[in-house]
């Protein structure tokens, strides 16, 4: 294993943060997987899973089983990890500029489409190399002005030439679920089965504020469509956001289970040698992200949930009550669709308009920007 420290732009005199990446196998020797955890720094299950993965990958490397390259970044957001207020970690948004740590990544499609056009041939593998080289070049050309911009640039450089990308997150209270772009579903479906995902949510571009995973898989299918009939562009990177249940689902047992599943997936993908286990039966079918219903509180009050993450619900079913303790008012929150409750809030006091829970349904009901703030 090789350990590399990547310094970030210093935001103030006397301070310096860095990102540490762990490299297993040999760069350029085969397919590459990139795995990072806790881009939202208050989502901790992925850190413990990454800790387990490190030990498993070190053992696999000693046995000569890493046929390609695996890059592991156990702490990919040192900025957010250092943001605490009265013992409460603020890890989703950067306090300096209030930006979501998982938004505003490079739009490689628009940055590259004209740049690479004269360099493409009829050889898809050569075109893949052209695209990846151009990705690194446009990143090198960026001038970063803030620590957050430098963090995004480091993460993009580490991951943009990977064949598989796993971005490990979690929700407030949730069952394990995954987000993936529709053209990459087939390649990520084995991971969903191995992890026991209860929802597999797909989109074909989820909005203008580009998330980390879509910055990496999105350019490939968009370039493929753009150059269709002109030059063959392979779908060279399949990426996913893996939501490892809820924020308090941090345990040795769950981290071991998830790390074992990811190792099995790497064997299925041919990045690790050895016998890959048989895929278990899926616990869900893939459904459109546009088919999810987000339920909100209409007024302030105490949240009384009547459903648990993982429950299947029917249209019209009572999900929760919002109770105003100063009046007799109790407002019922009901699902308007059939589906699976895959996430709910961990707070039990709702402010007006607060999102209460989400249901994954089969039919599209939302359009436009599908990402939460």
VMD Tcl script that draws the C-alpha trace (Angstrom):
set ca {
  {0.00 0.00 0.00}
  {1.11 3.50 -0.80}
  {-0.13 6.42 1.29}
  {-0.18 9.89 -0.27}
  {-1.00 13.22 1.39}
  {-2.59 15.90 -0.78}
  {-2.36 19.41 0.73}
  {-5.34 21.73 0.38}
  {-5.22 25.46 -0.12}
  {-4.71 27.10 3.27}
  {-7.73 29.26 4.20}
  {-5.94 31.19 6.95}
  {-2.47 31.84 8.28}
  {-1.09 29.01 10.40}
  {-3.52 26.35 9.15}
  {-3.20 23.53 6.62}
  {-5.43 20.55 5.89}
  {-4.75 17.62 3.59}
  {-6.52 14.61 2.09}
  {-4.91 11.20 2.53}
  {-5.35 8.58 -0.19}
  {-4.43 4.89 0.17}
  {-3.34 3.11 -3.03}
  {-3.43 -0.66 -3.46}
  {-2.06 -2.52 -6.46}
  {-0.24 -0.92 -9.33}
  {-1.51 2.15 -11.20}
  {-2.07 1.39 -14.88}
  {-1.87 -2.38 -14.42}
  {-5.60 -2.98 -14.89}
  {-8.98 -1.61 -13.99}
  {-9.21 1.02 -11.26}
  {-11.70 1.40 -8.43}
  {-12.02 4.54 -6.35}
  {-13.80 4.48 -2.97}
  {-14.30 7.45 -0.66}
  {-16.28 7.97 2.53}
  {-18.04 10.79 4.35}
  {-18.10 13.53 1.74}
  {-20.85 14.78 4.01}
  {-18.57 14.69 7.02}
  {-21.30 14.01 9.59}
  {-22.21 10.75 7.80}
  {-19.88 8.34 9.57}
  {-20.79 4.72 8.67}
  {-18.58 4.93 5.58}
  {-15.51 5.83 7.63}
  {-15.78 2.65 9.67}
  {-16.45 0.64 6.51}
  {-13.36 2.22 4.91}
  {-11.33 1.24 7.97}
  {-12.43 -2.37 7.47}
  {-11.72 -2.15 3.74}
  {-8.18 -0.98 4.40}
  {-7.37 -4.15 6.32}
  {-9.05 -6.38 3.73}
  {-7.28 -4.66 0.84}
  {-3.90 -4.84 2.56}
  {-4.40 -8.58 3.01}
  {-5.52 -8.99 -0.60}
  {-2.48 -7.05 -1.79}
  {-0.13 -9.29 0.21}
  {-1.74 -12.30 -1.49}
  {-1.22 -10.73 -4.91}
  {-4.96 -10.47 -5.57}
  {-5.12 -6.79 -6.55}
  {-4.98 -7.19 -10.31}
  {-5.69 -3.52 -11.00}
  {-5.69 -0.54 -8.67}
  {-7.88 0.44 -5.73}
  {-7.72 3.96 -4.32}
  {-9.33 4.38 -0.90}
  {-9.94 7.78 0.72}
  {-11.34 7.11 4.20}
  {-11.69 10.81 5.08}
  {-12.44 12.76 1.91}
  {-13.74 15.92 3.58}
  {-11.37 17.20 6.27}
  {-12.99 20.63 6.02}
  {-16.41 19.41 7.11}
  {-14.92 17.05 9.67}
  {-13.50 20.07 11.49}
  {-16.79 21.99 11.59}
  {-18.37 21.59 15.00}
  {-20.64 23.96 16.88}
  {-21.50 23.22 20.50}
  {-20.52 19.56 20.01}
  {-22.74 19.28 16.92}
  {-20.96 18.40 13.71}
  {-21.93 20.48 10.68}
  {-20.72 18.28 7.85}
  {-23.14 18.73 4.95}
  {-22.45 22.39 4.16}
  {-19.24 24.38 4.22}
  {-19.66 27.12 6.80}
  {-17.56 29.64 4.86}
  {-19.72 29.75 1.71}
  {-22.71 27.57 2.71}
  {-22.13 25.24 -0.23}
  {-23.14 21.59 -0.09}
  {-19.95 19.51 -0.08}
  {-21.56 17.16 -2.63}
  {-22.54 19.71 -5.25}
  {-20.90 21.92 -7.91}
  {-18.38 19.43 -9.29}
  {-16.98 19.99 -12.81}
  {-19.26 19.61 -15.82}
  {-16.77 17.53 -17.78}
  {-19.15 17.07 -20.71}
  {-19.28 20.77 -21.56}
  {-15.63 21.26 -20.66}
  {-14.45 18.45 -22.97}
  {-16.79 18.02 -25.92}
  {-15.13 20.58 -28.18}
  {-11.64 19.99 -26.80}
  {-11.58 16.29 -27.63}
  {-13.52 16.35 -30.93}
  {-10.45 16.58 -33.23}
  {-8.62 13.89 -31.23}
  {-11.21 11.13 -31.42}
  {-10.83 8.07 -33.68}
  {-12.80 4.90 -34.38}
  {-10.95 3.10 -31.58}
  {-13.06 3.23 -28.39}
  {-10.13 2.38 -26.12}
  {-8.03 5.15 -27.63}
  {-10.96 7.52 -27.18}
  {-11.21 6.53 -23.54}
  {-7.59 7.51 -23.05}
  {-8.21 10.82 -24.83}
  {-11.13 11.66 -22.55}
  {-9.30 10.74 -19.35}
  {-6.21 12.71 -20.34}
  {-8.40 15.72 -21.11}
  {-10.12 15.43 -17.73}
  {-6.81 15.69 -15.93}
  {-5.75 18.58 -18.18}
  {-8.83 20.70 -17.50}
  {-8.42 20.05 -13.77}
  {-4.78 21.15 -13.96}
  {-5.85 24.32 -15.72}
  {-8.28 25.29 -12.96}
  {-7.16 28.02 -10.59}
  {-8.60 27.32 -7.15}
  {-9.44 30.30 -4.98}
  {-10.81 28.56 -1.86}
  {-10.03 25.56 0.29}
  {-13.29 23.91 -0.84}
  {-12.37 24.32 -4.51}
  {-8.98 22.74 -3.83}
  {-10.65 19.82 -2.07}
  {-12.94 19.21 -5.04}
  {-9.94 19.36 -7.39}
  {-7.98 16.78 -5.39}
  {-10.94 14.38 -5.26}
  {-11.56 14.75 -8.99}
  {-7.91 14.10 -9.88}
  {-7.93 10.94 -7.74}
  {-11.15 9.57 -9.24}
  {-11.68 10.81 -12.81}
  {-9.72 7.96 -14.42}
  {-11.44 5.21 -12.40}
  {-13.60 2.49 -13.92}
  {-15.71 2.13 -10.76}
  {-16.45 4.80 -8.16}
  {-18.19 4.26 -4.81}
  {-19.10 7.36 -2.80}
  {-20.11 6.18 0.70}
  {-22.75 8.28 2.45}
  {-25.70 7.72 4.79}
  {-29.05 9.39 5.49}
  {-30.66 10.50 8.77}
  {-32.56 7.25 9.48}
  {-32.67 4.86 6.55}
  {-32.35 1.45 5.03}
  {-29.39 0.88 2.75}
  {-30.06 2.45 -0.63}
  {-28.13 3.59 -3.68}
  {-28.25 6.33 -6.32}
  {-26.95 5.56 -9.80}
  {-27.24 7.00 -13.29}
  {-29.51 4.94 -15.52}
  {-26.86 3.97 -18.14}
  {-24.75 2.45 -15.34}
  {-27.51 0.39 -13.70}
  {-26.35 -2.97 -15.02}
  {-22.85 -2.49 -13.65}
  {-24.01 -1.35 -10.21}
  {-26.87 -3.84 -9.78}
  {-24.48 -6.55 -8.43}
  {-23.31 -4.16 -5.70}
  {-26.91 -3.43 -4.73}
  {-27.55 -7.17 -4.39}
  {-24.39 -7.80 -2.39}
  {-25.08 -4.93 -0.02}
  {-28.73 -5.84 0.37}
  {-30.01 -2.48 -0.88}
  {-33.69 -1.82 -0.25}
  {-33.92 0.93 -2.87}
  {-31.92 1.45 -6.07}
  {-32.75 4.89 -7.41}
  {-31.74 5.88 -10.91}
  {-31.73 9.12 -12.87}
  {-30.39 10.33 -16.15}
  {-28.89 13.50 -14.77}
  {-30.53 14.71 -11.56}
  {-30.11 18.46 -11.82}
  {-27.82 21.41 -12.53}
  {-25.81 21.19 -9.29}
  {-23.56 18.31 -10.23}
  {-22.91 15.78 -7.46}
  {-19.62 13.95 -7.07}
  {-20.78 10.63 -8.54}
  {-22.59 12.20 -11.51}
  {-19.53 14.31 -12.33}
  {-17.72 11.03 -13.02}
  {-20.25 8.78 -14.77}
  {-22.30 11.52 -16.46}
  {-19.67 12.70 -18.96}
  {-19.33 9.24 -20.48}
  {-22.95 8.62 -21.47}
  {-23.40 12.26 -22.48}
  {-20.27 12.18 -24.66}
  {-21.36 8.84 -26.08}
  {-24.68 10.34 -27.16}
  {-23.05 13.55 -28.42}
  {-20.56 11.71 -30.66}
  {-22.92 8.89 -31.71}
  {-22.27 8.01 -35.34}
  {-19.00 9.97 -35.30}
  {-16.73 8.33 -32.75}
  {-17.34 5.45 -30.31}
  {-17.14 6.56 -26.68}
  {-17.26 3.74 -24.11}
  {-19.10 4.01 -20.80}
  {-15.75 3.98 -19.04}
  {-16.79 4.97 -15.51}
  {-19.70 3.61 -13.48}
  {-20.24 5.50 -10.25}
  {-22.76 5.36 -7.44}
  {-23.66 7.03 -4.17}
  {-24.13 4.34 -1.52}
  {-26.23 5.36 1.47}
  {-25.11 3.09 4.31}
  {-28.37 3.29 6.28}
  {-28.64 6.03 8.96}
  {-26.26 8.28 10.84}
  {-26.30 6.16 14.00}
  {-25.89 2.85 12.16}
  {-22.20 2.76 13.05}
  {-21.08 -0.64 14.31}
  {-18.33 -3.18 13.78}
  {-20.87 -5.74 12.55}
  {-22.40 -3.49 9.89}
  {-19.03 -2.13 8.75}
  {-17.66 -5.66 8.40}
  {-20.73 -6.76 6.47}
  {-20.53 -3.80 4.09}
  {-16.77 -4.08 3.59}
  {-17.12 -7.78 2.75}
  {-19.85 -6.94 0.22}
  {-17.66 -4.28 -1.44}
  {-14.74 -6.70 -1.64}
  {-17.04 -9.25 -3.28}
  {-18.14 -6.59 -5.77}
  {-14.51 -5.81 -6.63}
  {-13.99 -9.49 -7.35}
  {-17.07 -9.57 -9.56}
  {-15.69 -6.53 -11.40}
  {-12.31 -8.20 -11.96}
  {-10.34 -5.64 -9.95}
  {-9.55 -8.28 -7.34}
  {-8.61 -11.85 -8.23}
  {-10.26 -14.81 -6.56}
  {-13.61 -16.51 -6.59}
  {-16.48 -14.06 -6.41}
  {-19.42 -15.27 -4.33}
  {-22.76 -15.93 -5.95}
  {-24.99 -12.91 -6.09}
  {-27.89 -13.01 -3.63}
  {-31.41 -12.33 -4.80}
  {-32.15 -8.58 -5.04}
  {-34.18 -7.05 -2.24}
  {-35.57 -4.33 -4.50}
  {-36.04 -3.36 -8.10}
  {-34.53 -0.26 -9.63}
  {-36.93 2.69 -9.57}
  {-36.62 6.24 -10.94}
  {-35.41 8.97 -8.62}
  {-38.15 11.06 -10.19}
  {-40.61 8.56 -8.68}
  {-39.70 9.36 -5.08}
  {-42.13 11.30 -2.93}
  {-40.75 13.71 -0.35}
  {-43.23 14.38 2.45}
  {-43.08 17.65 4.42}
  {-44.48 19.12 7.60}
  {-47.15 21.75 6.96}
  {-46.62 23.44 10.30}
  {-44.32 23.21 13.34}
  {-44.82 20.41 15.80}
  {-43.72 17.12 17.30}
  {-43.23 14.35 14.74}
  {-44.97 11.07 15.56}
  {-43.91 8.47 13.00}
  {-46.15 5.51 12.24}
  {-43.82 3.85 9.71}
  {-40.22 2.63 9.83}
  {-37.50 2.79 7.17}
  {-37.93 -0.26 4.97}
  {-41.72 -0.43 5.34}
  {-43.77 -0.87 2.20}
  {-46.66 1.57 2.09}
  {-49.74 2.11 -0.02}
  {-51.15 5.33 -1.43}
  {-53.16 7.05 1.26}
  {-51.40 5.30 4.13}
  {-50.79 7.34 7.27}
  {-47.04 7.96 7.64}
  {-46.78 10.40 10.55}
  {-48.62 12.99 12.59}
  {-47.40 16.51 13.26}
  {-48.66 17.50 16.70}
  {-48.91 21.15 17.77}
  {-48.52 20.99 21.58}
  {-50.10 24.43 22.09}
  {-53.39 23.58 20.36}
  {-55.51 20.50 19.62}
  {-54.09 20.52 16.08}
  {-52.76 17.21 14.74}
  {-51.92 17.05 11.05}
  {-51.74 13.70 9.27}
  {-48.97 13.05 6.76}
  {-50.02 10.46 4.18}
  {-48.24 8.93 1.22}
  {-49.79 9.61 -2.16}
  {-47.98 6.67 -3.81}
  {-47.23 2.99 -3.31}
  {-43.59 2.37 -2.47}
  {-40.86 1.79 0.09}
  {-40.01 4.17 2.92}
  {-36.27 4.36 2.39}
  {-35.38 7.33 4.60}
  {-36.85 9.55 7.29}
  {-35.63 12.45 9.42}
  {-33.94 11.83 12.75}
  {-35.40 14.95 14.35}
  {-38.74 14.72 16.15}
  {-39.43 18.46 16.16}
  {-40.47 19.74 12.75}
  {-40.26 23.31 11.57}
  {-42.75 24.38 8.92}
  {-41.86 22.83 5.57}
  {-39.26 20.40 6.93}
  {-38.86 17.17 5.00}
  {-40.20 14.29 7.08}
  {-39.54 11.17 5.01}
  {-39.15 9.78 1.49}
  {-40.92 7.01 -0.36}
  {-39.48 5.29 -3.44}
  {-42.19 4.69 -6.04}
  {-42.20 3.24 -9.53}
  {-43.78 6.04 -11.57}
  {-42.19 9.45 -12.22}
  {-43.91 12.21 -10.25}
  {-41.13 14.85 -10.04}
  {-39.26 16.75 -12.72}
  {-36.42 19.25 -12.91}
  {-33.86 19.33 -10.11}
  {-34.12 16.01 -8.28}
  {-31.40 16.69 -5.71}
  {-32.05 17.82 -2.16}
  {-30.25 20.97 -0.95}
}
mol new
graphics top color blue
foreach p $ca { graphics top sphere $p radius 0.5 }
foreach p [lrange $ca 0 end-1] q [lrange $ca 1 end] { graphics top cylinder $p $q radius 0.2 }
display resetview
